[in-house]
Each structure stands twice: as structure tokens, then as C-alpha cells.
Amino acid sequence: MSRSHISHFSVEFGDCDPAQIVFYPNYFRWMDAASLRFFRACGVATWREMEASTGIIGTPLVDASARFLHPASYGDAIDVETSIIVLLGKSFVMKHTIRRGDEVLVDGREVRVFARRHPDDPKRIQAVPVPVSIRELCDLPMAEGDKEARAPDLLNR
């Protein structure tokens, strides 16, 4: 399993609905922010720096889901524990466990890809294998016979 990173957030009044509980899209906003913080904590350069040096523009989201177990309200301090749990060719699955103290509030999942601008049409994007150097920084497994693990590392182009 890859390393994990914990991001801290404070629930604000504006994050809540009239019932004074967190409006569900805010959990997805916090998971998205935690995804970026995960890569920064691993030592991955900013997406602007990555685009300039490798062509990678980021990790667009292709699927997301969440199970809402307990509510949170304004004034709560929450933590989002993030890790990459599965590599699927050019995509990967990030797990987000959102807690208030020891209580799990939300189990979330995102499927993302590393992407670059499409070489034939810069308005489109193209998924690319996870570069070996990023796998190493994030402690991602490089299984024996893994096609993507042997793919050319975009960071060395």
C-alpha cells in the first residue's frame, strides 16, 4: 500500500445546509484538496512545474463516490486521510477516510488519471501511465511484469 497523508480542515458555517450539517458536495471538495495535498506531501512538483518539465497537467477525476456515515457541523475539525490503494493501468484509485477525532464520517473514493495535453489537439487531454519517479515518491507498488512500471518515464524525456 502507498503512503498516506492526513489533511486537516475546519467546517465553516457556509459549508453547512439549513439543518446545520455539512452539505455533501463539500466532502468532495475536501477530498479533491486532499488529493493534491497527498502529491505535494510525497514531493511531487506543482502541476505547473510538471507541465513545463514533463507535459503532465495534473490528475483529472474520472469517477468519485462516497458513503456518508455520520454528519458534521460547523465548528468541527475534520481530518481526511488519503492514500492510493489501486493502480489500474493508466488510472488509480484514491481512498479518503474523513474523520472527526476517531469517528469515521465519510468513506470516499476517487478514480483519477495522470494526464497531458493531447499531442494532436491541445484542447483535449490524454491519460498517461503513472511515471516511475512519481510511483517511487508516493511508495506505489511496481509489481513484477507490470506493463506501466516498464513504460518510459515521462520525467526523463
Phi, psi and omega in degrees: 000145180289173175295166175236160180222141179249125175254141182251137178223153172248131178281123180263163179306317182291349177279352188252157176270181181300339177277004179067026172245156182302128175290125193309325180299338179294330175297320178293325176297316179292323177295320179297315178297321180294327177299312179296316179298325177302309181295322177296319180295331177284346181099011177287136181297165177298158181297326177297317178293321179296318180296318180295324185263334186231343185093348180287126183260352179148198181233080181300148179277132177244346177197148177209147176208162179206147170248121182265112187261321181215148181279160171234162182220171183297144184095344180285142171263125180238153177239140176244111177268124188237137173208160173265123186251342182213138169250127183234079182066247180269354179250166178213156181250126175256133176257136177234122174249117182259126183233153165243104189065232179269352184275124177281123179265318186217136167254116182240159180215137174231140169252127183228165173228152166278137185224155172227167176293142180293133184296335181266342182207098185296352175280345179256164175241165183221129176289144178229156176300152177295121180301143181304319182297325178287322175303317181293315180300323185263008180057041179273142183295145175236083187295150175303129179080007181288114183304314182292329179296332180265355181294151179303136180281118181298336181290340182260013179276000000 
